[in-house]
């Protein structure tokens, strides 16, 4: 009998920025008729010149709405930088973090609406009216949360925002500690909890397991919602051959004492049957030797190609994830 692909109709994806957005392009290609809800990390958020900037929400929105600068992987296409240049002329600019003129419009509207009493969920829905990303895009919480990093370099020990660690320092300085400001006091929104409860499938894409997916799961009550949903939960390893594909997963994993391997990250998330969040875990073919240990830990696992080289390859990854736990 022919193996017929069974397509879920309601999918929830816990997403970071660039990696998550790229995975979502492949998932949408595979499941054009599915209702996809994206629960996005907001611990990367920060205040810049009085504006609330939400990098991961915007990267997903711009990417799926065809407004992303594809060469950089972030920010708006056809961007200009006059405001950044004028701020620098005043001696008031951040050399390492600039907001493009087009991008500023998004942050201006977001900040205006937030100060007018709207929630971040309501503001994100308003912004998506323009971009029409083809998914329901939700912040993981409406509460203000931020990731800070404790480092020690030539300037001595200090705490900086995650964006400065990543953009200015390029994660080249060891992270001594991560501080998730406000996270322990935050709460998932009713929209997030409803989406998880009603899902046919929950996916942890190959986003950073510490400062993207990890912070989403760190919202009090959200991991419990994942564990209690009737939907299967499957993840895809961001580590291939003992190294991250993109980003700074290696540095972040080291900061919390987790090994830099597909096996270690899968075990870090843990099996849902033993108090973790996973039913299934995909590793790359080069990490096939990790499969037995994962299965011994009650995590269904398989090795498949996990490089998102194009939309078809990414769609094939998503299909393998679905087939693993269907």
Buried (B, 14 or more C-beta within 10 A) or exposed (E): EEEEEEBBEBBBBBBBBBBBBBBBBBBBBBBEEBBBBBBBBBBBBBEBBEBBBBBBBBBBBBBBBEBBBEEEBBBBBEBEBEBBEEBBEEEEBBEEBBBBBBBBBBBBBBBEBBEEEBBBBBBBBEBBEEBEBBBBBBBBBBBBBBBBBBBEEEEEEEEBBBBBBBBBBEBEBEBEEBEBBBBEEBBBBEBBBBBBEBBBBBBBBBBBBBBBBBBBBBBEEBBBBBBEBEBBBBBBBBBBEEEBBEBBBBBBBBBBEBBBBBBBBBBBBBBBEEEBBBBBBBBBEBBBEBBEBBBEBBBBBBBBBBBBEEBEEBBBBBBBBBBBBB
